[in-house]
């Protein structure tokens, strides 16, 4: 029924918010995690995607854990980590084609960390083979359907691409509000020494690049994957601010102040979605 489907969407959003919370809490504590999860759940895009039956929320959920799994694989390459990364990536790819930004993010991470040794690793190619075996036949069979959503079948030109990248960058900032987007950039910079936070920043970059370069329809929901990532990086920034000598005892107040800024700049209540599902 319609009710059960919408309850499923609410459950998926709860899983996404809890994933953001647990990822930040385990490394930085409860207050930054609470702020990050609140932002991820309350932004207008999250409201609209929870109020209708669409693929964006599970896509964001599976993609997030795929990138986390790959960042752990970069730290400790092993068969277990490779299989986990492959399965989460496959789950994201089989949910929606937008998940092809994950391989782009992983490629950028390998380039940045200069992990050329992984290119000769049996575990990496095992993961790639598993993803290819599960996903490529399906994508080959459905290419004629998915290509109907493209705005062009050939390269649309440099000017279109530049405009598209600019629009996607703007939509990314607007998804959480400009102050929170700037705070996310601070979080990425201050947390860059840890692979998991660096992975989040590279993943956000890959999302913008992938959707900006692909000649498909330009809509805010297409980059919904970036919302939990920006929320996580805001949590990293708040943790860094709280770690400063003059602010160590003010972590709860900083989190509340950050949420207040978010409610003023990035939050608005979206109207109920009525047509169909």
ABEGO torsion letter per residue (X at the ends): XAAAAAAAAAAAAAAAAAAAAAAAAAAAEAAAAAAAAAAAAABAAAAAAAABBBAAAAAAAAAAAAAAAAAAAAABBBAAAAAAAAAAAAAAAAABAAAAAAAAAAAAAAAAAGBAAAAABAAAAAAAAAAAAAAAAAAAAAAAAAAAABABABBAEAAAAAAAAAAAAAAAAAAAEAAAAAAAAAAAAAAAABAAAAAAAAAAAAAAAAAAABBBBBBAAAAAAAAAAAAAAAAAAAAAAAABAAAAAAAAAAAAAAAAAAAAAABBBBBBBABEX
